[in-house]
Amino acid sequence: MVQYVLAVTQGSLACRQLPAGVRGLLARAVVLAVVLAGSAGSAVALAGPAGLAAPQRGDGGRGITAVPGIRAGHFTYPGGRTGCTVVVAEGGAVAGVDVRGGAPGTVETDLLDPVNSVQKANAIVLSGGSAFGLAARHGVVRYLEERGEGHAAGPGVVVPIVPGAIIFDLRVAEGVRPGPECGYEAATGATGGALLEGNAGAGAGATVGKLLGFERAMKGGVGTAALDLADGLVVAALVVVNAVGDVIDPATSKVVAGARTQDGSLADARRILRLGAASVPPGRNTTLGVVATNAGLTQAEATKVAQMAHDGLARVIVPSHTPGDGDTVFVLATGRLDGAADVGRIGALGAEAVAEAVLRAVRAAKGLPGLPAASDLPGA
């Protein structure tokens, strides 16, 4: 399971195999040890951001599927340049959404407004293909209807609730546009196990770093990460990274992937923006996310979590939420964890998971002709 595990220096305090109560006691003991060491002037190092060990790669961990009742799947077209990704909530989950980009491509997002009647979604679809890719949703609807999953609309009638969003990858996709068959295959293959990252599903044609033009961009992708806490709370994210901006690791402030200079080195969007050397290209850049949790949330609370989770994009993508992108975050809350939900905590953890998923997406990506990946850079 992809999770953050407390670690002291280079040795891991492996709490994940212990009962939740014991894990909680050990976690508090580590925190107390850090506080005491700090007061005594000793240096105690904790691995990873905020004292938490970095999650495993997608080939060994589950990411968003660490949330019980959540399955996810990709379909990538032959040639590996576009596709779609589906997150399925078994039995439905309370859903919220927040759209921050100025050029979104979405479907069924109005349904998730807390003032409206339907509270749950059965799946979320993320797709390449720009507006054409919204057709992938129809295949997911068919898959769910065949299994009797959906909103009860009368005796023997169910209507699957499937919101979705798209990225613009038409320059990479070489004429292929995800359709209903893409959504159906992704849903059919959805699993509760490990999920491919990088050049898969909706991330297959994703790119980043387009402030200096597409010819100096780099490969984006899809990533997923989860936080599995000692008290049983799980908060996870899946993100498709197709940003106009650079991806920056907040732990080091260094660019991981982004716009390149003529010699192929990283130009740094922060410098480009301050010099006024480029403007944000319109309508072709979007980062999409799905945050899932096992907590019980109302639709209004899920919407607030979606709003807070956008902070994760802003931490690692510069610039984000521009007039020319469609940055969108969905939330699914399964309600399988007993007890009252701390919305502020879940939103903050959602932002953490989103930021980590973005970093994982570009680090797992593989380059295409003319589009190098982070792993292709010198010293990677």
C-alpha positions, -999 to +999 in steps of 0.1 A: +000+000+000+013+034-009+015+052+024+035+076+045+053+058+073+071+076+101+109+070+099+137+080+122+170+089+104+175+061+078+158+034+098+120+029+093+096+025+122+074+001+103+040+007+118+019-005+090+019-042+101+006-033+136-030-028+149-042+007+145-041+014+183-005+003+186+005+023+155-011+054+171+010+049+202+042+044+183+035+074+161+029+096+192+061+082+207+081+092+177+067+127+177+074+130+214+110+119+208+114+145+181+101+173+204+124+162+233+154+159+210+147+194+196+145+208+231+178+192+240+195+207+209+199+173+193+194+168+155+169+141+148+162+137+110+129+124+097+127+111+062+105+128+036+084+160+037+070+171+070+088+142+087+071+115+067+087+089+045+080+092+008+055+067-006+065+038-028+064+039-066+032+028-084+047-006-093+047-015-056+019+005-041-017+011-045-021+049-044-058+060-047-069+023-045-056+023-009-091+037-001-114+007+005-141+006-021-122+025-047-109+009-079-091+025-108-080+016-143-064+030-174-068+023-211-040+035-233-043+034-270-018+015-291+012+038-296+009+052-261+000+088-269-035+092-254-061+073-233-084+076-204-084+068-167-114+058-146-119+059-108-148+037-097-165+040-063-182+007-055-218+014-045-213+051-050-195+077-030-204+112-019-188+135-045-176+171-047-157+191-073-138+224-075-128+239-109-100+265-107-088+267-143-102+293-166-107+269-196-122+237-182-135+208-202-159+190-179-192+170-178-217+165-149-199+189-126-231+210-120-247+178-106-221+179-077-231+213-065-243+208-029-276+226-036-286+200-061-303+167-055-279+139-064-253+134-037-232+105-049-212+096-080-204+061-092-172+069-111-150+097-123-136+098-158-104+116-168-095+116-205-072+128-232-086+141-265-098+176-254-136+179-258-137+149-281-125+128-251-156+135-231-172+107-251-151+082-230-177+088-203-204+069-223-184+037-221-182+040-183-219+047-181-226+015-201-202-005-179-220+006-147-255+002-161-247-034-171-239-040-134-269-022-120-248+006-105-263+041-105-288+065-091-322+048-086-346+065-110-377+042-106-384+005-105-357-014-123-341+018-136-306+031-126-288+061-140-250+059-135-236+092-122-203+097-139-187+132-139-155+137-159-129+161-173-104+162-201-070+174-210-058+188-243-033+163-258-042+166-295-007+176-306+007+144-290-022+120-298-016+120-336-053+120-345-065+094-319-093+106-297-106+085-268-142+074-272-167+051-254-146+020-260-118+037-241-139+043-210-155+009-211-121-009-212-107+013-185-137+006-162-136-031-170-099-032-161-103-012-129-086-028-100-081-023-063-044-031-067-013-012-080-019+013-108+005+023-136+020+058-134+036+080-160+027+074-196-007+056-190-043+063-194-052+100-195-016+108-188-002+091-219-003+123-240+002+148-211+029+174-213+043+201-189+064+233-192+049+251-222+057+287-213+083+288-241+063+270-266+054+233-272+087+226-289+104+232-255+079+213-234+085+180-215+065+149-208+038+149-181+018+119-170-004+104-143+006+098-107-011+085-076-003+087-038-019+079-005-017+087+031-027+058+054-029+072+089-026+054+122-063+062+132-076+044+101-081+075+079-070+071+043-067+101+020-054+095-015-051+112-049-047+105-085-035+133-108-031+138-145-005+164-151-008+183-183+003+217-170+015+248-188+038+254-159+069+238-145+067+210-118+088+221-088+097+199-058+088+220-027+113+201-006+142+214-027+127+243-047+142+228-078+124+222-111+117+186-118+103+190-153+093+221-173+102+246-200+136+241-216+161+266-230+175+262-265+203+240-252+178+217-235+184+228-199+156+238-176+146+274-180+126+278-147+091+292-151+096+314-121+124+332-139+105+333-172+075+349-156+095+376-138+114+385-169+081+387-189+097+365-215+065+345-223+028+345-219+005+316-209-008+299-240-046+297-239-068+266-236-043+238-239-031+231-204-049+213-176-041+193-145-069+170-133-072+153-099-094+129-080-090+128-042-106+098-024-111+092+013-127+066+035-142+093+057-178+101+058-185+136+042-215+155+031-214+169-004-207+204+010-178+190+030-165+171-001-166+203-020-145+221+007-120+192+006-118+197-032-111+234-027-083+227-002-068+199-023-061+225-051-034+239-028-014+208-037-014+219-073-003+254-064+026+240-043+042+221-071+031+237-104+041+272-114+019+287-127-013+269-120-050+278-121-044+301-151-070+316-175-058+291-201-061+258-182-089+236-169-075+227-135-101+206-117-102+184-086-129+159-078-135+143-043-150+109-035-159+101+001-169+064+007-179+068+043-165+035+053-146+049+083-167+053+115-167+085+134-170+122+127-148+136+099-124+164+104-129+183+072-100+207+077-076+178+083-088+158+053-085+188+030-050+195+042-040+159+037-057+159+003-034+188-007-004+167+004-015+137-016-022+158-047+013+174-045+030+140-041+009+125-070+020+154-093+057+148-085+053+110-090+036+116-124+065+135-139+091+113-123+075+081-137+070+096-172+090+083-202+101+106-229+086+107-265+104+121-296+109+158-290+094+155-255+120+145-229+110+133-195+124+142-161+143+109-162+161+119-193+177+150-178+214+149-169+219+137-133+183+122-131 
